[in-house]
């Protein structure tokens, strides 16, 4: 027997089909046609109805000249139309371009032009924003307008009505599988904190594997009831539209994230899973007069690890927190802090320290490491810092129309995250800072995350962001922007003194600024705005 004999076996349509998450919806409609797929206020769609609406959308788009490789931009909150677009748009062969609805008109105009959107599907509430953006574009795509009956708005740009468009489509349309699983399925733009946002291109294979990875990492057994608090425009909702489809679960839509609205959805529908930034978890837990959970709830949190006090409050409420980590360039989360049962017996501070680690690679991510300046793995000592790198099918195709940035990000066969971290003897990785957020004070590197974690341990601190502040003597020193919890008080001197009891004195902030910390629509702290504020003040 030789390799030639094995290689002679043919690859045929019978034994090789491009991986795509689109088939998840077809399976759920066939297996559980009457199970509820989407809930939105008084509206309900079963999996059969949802599947038919997705296919009708694909058919209608093809009728309007949309096909393989065309970009369909969507400007939608977390509504049923947004869930449908995640399957219906790529079923037409097109690429889904979900746009952050909190962006300014100029940035949206850039995205529409850069992505060469052939059509825009937009919620009527957002039409004034879209109109302002279209006034700045060279590309003037037609608009399909979604008038959400749960939140109708009078705005119109004279575009086609979304429901009318769906009615024109054929539910029996034989939508095409991707010609290649490397075909683009989605276009997501980075936050653009250091200039124009970059268009990150996802492929069908990566979206399929990322959804499977989410299911395994978050231990999602059985059909979940998933509450949409994470924006679907953010990394395609971390691929959870396809996760819920794969598990034949229920999407509970929510236009805006508010504490009472989240609790009403949780108790009414028996929500089992939700995702979000730490601020969403804090909002949920800090809701006055919140009811008891109707059943188990798993909250997948990404970004900065939740403070010890928040983790304790979540445990008391019966919420299981799963800490995950990723970037736009890896379909959202690709690393999970896989919790070890033996760690449950440890004390609160130790558990919080262990939970702060980002963790291990997803099963569907081929490799994760931390590289030093010589591109060699750093020692697994929990101390030596380097750049977090990853490789595999969960890394995006690259940046649209930006070969230089793509080459730089994928140099040497690894995706360079730009995050600085350490590796522990058990293989777990912990992110210590973004490379651009490291504070160099008197020649010493100070991790802004370490300072933030120390401040978060103060009971009055709700939100904190630490950045570098220019200093004549030390070059840079830490400056902390702090939001206090309701009905609490703390002074600058008190917080600085408190921090000194938790970390080395030279790492403590030299200045505390109280007030609301600016955040993106996904809950990330906008440190670029804070840096600009400090520069202007200095």
HELIX and SHEET records of a PDB file:
HELIX    1   1 UNK A    3  UNK A    7  1                                   5    
HELIX    2   2 UNK A   22  UNK A   31  1                                  10    
HELIX    3   3 UNK A   47  UNK A   63  1                                  17    
HELIX    4   4 UNK A   80  UNK A   91  1                                  12    
HELIX    5   5 UNK A  105  UNK A  114  1                                  10    
HELIX    6   6 UNK A  124  UNK A  126  5                                   3    
HELIX    7   7 UNK A  127  UNK A  134  1                                   8    
HELIX    8   8 UNK A  162  UNK A  168  1                                   7    
HELIX    9   9 UNK A  204  UNK A  217  1                                  14    
HELIX   10  10 UNK A  235  UNK A  238  1                                   4    
HELIX   11  11 UNK A  240  UNK A  246  1                                   7    
HELIX   12  12 UNK A  259  UNK A  269  1                                  11    
HELIX   13  13 UNK A  278  UNK A  285  1                                   8    
HELIX   14  14 UNK A  308  UNK A  317  1                                  10    
HELIX   15  15 UNK A  328  UNK A  330  5                                   3    
HELIX   16  16 UNK A  341  UNK A  345  5                                   5    
HELIX   17  17 UNK A  348  UNK A  355  1                                   8    
HELIX   18  18 UNK A  403  UNK A  409  1                                   7    
HELIX   19  19 UNK A  411  UNK A  413  5                                   3    
HELIX   20  20 UNK A  435  UNK A  437  5                                   3    
HELIX   21  21 UNK A  448  UNK A  456  1                                   9    
HELIX   22  22 UNK A  492  UNK A  500  1                                   9    
HELIX   23  23 UNK A  505  UNK A  507  5                                   3    
HELIX   24  24 UNK A  527  UNK A  537  1                                  11    
SHEET    1   A 9 UNK A  43  UNK A  46  0                                        
SHEET    2   A 9 UNK A  36  UNK A  40 -1                                        
SHEET    3   A 9 UNK A 250  UNK A 252  1                                        
SHEET    4   A 9 UNK A 225  UNK A 227  1                                        
SHEET    5   A 9 UNK A 273  UNK A 277  1                                        
SHEET    6   A 9 UNK A 297  UNK A 302  1                                        
SHEET    7   A 9 UNK A 319  UNK A 327  1                                        
SHEET    8   A 9 UNK A 332  UNK A 336 -1                                        
SHEET    9   A 9 UNK A 360  UNK A 361 -1                                        
SHEET    1   B 5 UNK A  95  UNK A  98  0                                        
SHEET    2   B 5 UNK A  71  UNK A  75  1                                        
SHEET    3   B 5 UNK A 117  UNK A 123  1                                        
SHEET    4   B 5 UNK A 142  UNK A 146  1                                        
SHEET    5   B 5 UNK A 160  UNK A 161  1                                        
SHEET    1   C 3 UNK A 184  UNK A 189  0                                        
SHEET    2   C 3 UNK A 199  UNK A 203 -1                                        
SHEET    3   C 3 UNK A 398  UNK A 399 -1                                        
SHEET    1   D 4 UNK A 367  UNK A 371  0                                        
SHEET    2   D 4 UNK A 386  UNK A 391 -1                                        
SHEET    3   D 4 UNK A 415  UNK A 423 -1                                        
SHEET    4   D 4 UNK A 429  UNK A 434 -1                                        
SHEET    1   E 2 UNK A 439  UNK A 441  0                                        
SHEET    2   E 2 UNK A 444  UNK A 446 -1                                        
SHEET    1   F 3 UNK A 461  UNK A 471  0                                        
SHEET    2   F 3 UNK A 475  UNK A 484 -1                                        
SHEET    3   F 3 UNK A 511  UNK A 514  1                                        
END                                                                             
